[in-house]
Amino acid sequence: MTRRVSETADWFRFVSGGEDPHGQPIGSFAPAAPLPVLAVEEMTSTQPRTPGHDRLIRTATVYVPADSELSVHDRVSLRGRTYAVESEPRSWWHPSMGPMGMVVDLRHVQG
């Protein structure tokens, strides 16, 4: 079964330029490329109660075609916000219909 694309996001692929002294990847982002989106789960937001911080964290889960090449350090611009890809994309599998695509968790931190 093929799912219909519901909207298109901008995908910014992370281009590695090595590692910092702590072993974290450093690099830049490639120009935006279109990312077909099959569905978006309701975005949530939280405001951690940390003294001295005024922070808003928004999360979203997007469902994309199985051949999407997203990875953990990429960014996705969706509905006016730019999100970091929060974790490795995982398979979206339906028990009776088989593979449906991939699930990607996104996170946007403001403040």
C-alpha positions in Angstrom: 0.0 0.0 0.0 1.3 3.4 -0.9 0.5 6.4 1.3 -0.2 9.8 -0.2 2.2 12.7 0.5 0.3 15.3 2.7 2.9 18.1 2.7 6.5 18.8 1.8 9.2 19.9 4.4 12.7 21.3 3.8 15.5 18.8 4.7 19.0 20.1 5.6 21.5 17.2 5.4 24.3 17.4 7.9 27.7 17.4 6.2 30.4 16.2 8.6 33.6 18.1 9.0 35.2 16.0 11.7 34.8 15.9 15.5 35.4 18.4 18.3 37.7 17.6 21.2 34.8 15.8 23.0 34.1 13.5 20.1 30.9 15.3 18.9 30.5 15.8 15.1 31.1 19.3 13.7 30.1 20.4 10.2 27.6 22.3 8.2 24.3 21.8 6.5 23.7 21.3 2.8 21.1 23.5 1.1 17.5 22.6 1.6 16.1 19.7 -0.3 12.4 18.7 -0.5 11.2 16.1 2.0 7.9 14.4 1.3 5.9 14.0 4.5 3.2 11.4 4.7 1.8 12.4 8.1 2.7 14.6 11.1 1.8 13.7 14.7 0.5 16.4 17.0 3.3 18.6 18.1 3.8 19.0 21.9 5.5 21.6 23.9 7.0 21.8 27.4 8.5 24.5 29.5 11.1 23.1 31.8 11.0 24.8 35.2 14.7 25.6 35.5 15.6 28.7 37.4 17.1 31.4 35.1 15.9 29.7 31.9 12.9 30.7 29.8 12.8 27.8 27.4 10.1 26.2 25.2 10.7 22.7 23.8 8.5 21.6 20.9 8.5 18.1 19.5 6.9 16.4 16.5 6.9 13.0 14.9 6.9 12.8 11.1 6.2 9.9 8.9 8.2 9.9 5.6 8.7 7.4 2.7 11.0 4.5 3.4 13.6 5.7 0.9 14.2 9.0 2.8 17.8 9.4 3.8 17.3 11.4 7.0 19.8 10.8 9.8 20.3 11.9 13.4 22.2 15.2 12.8 20.0 16.6 10.0 17.5 19.4 10.3 13.9 19.6 9.0 12.0 22.8 8.5 8.3 22.2 8.9 5.3 24.5 9.3 7.5 27.5 10.0 10.0 26.0 12.5 13.3 24.3 12.0 13.7 21.1 14.0 16.7 18.9 14.8 16.3 15.2 14.0 16.2 13.8 17.6 17.1 10.2 17.0 17.9 7.7 14.3 14.8 7.2 12.0 13.1 3.9 12.5 10.9 1.7 10.4 7.1 2.3 10.3 5.7 -1.2 10.0 2.0 -2.2 9.8 1.3 -5.8 11.1 -0.8 -6.8 8.2 0.3 -4.4 5.4 4.0 -4.5 5.9 6.4 -1.5 5.6 4.7 1.9 5.4 7.8 4.2 5.6 9.9 5.7 8.4 9.2 7.4 11.7 11.3 10.5 12.6 11.3 12.3 15.9 12.0 16.1 15.7 12.8 18.6 18.4 12.9 22.5 18.4 14.3 24.4 21.4 13.5 28.1 21.8 15.1 30.2 24.5 
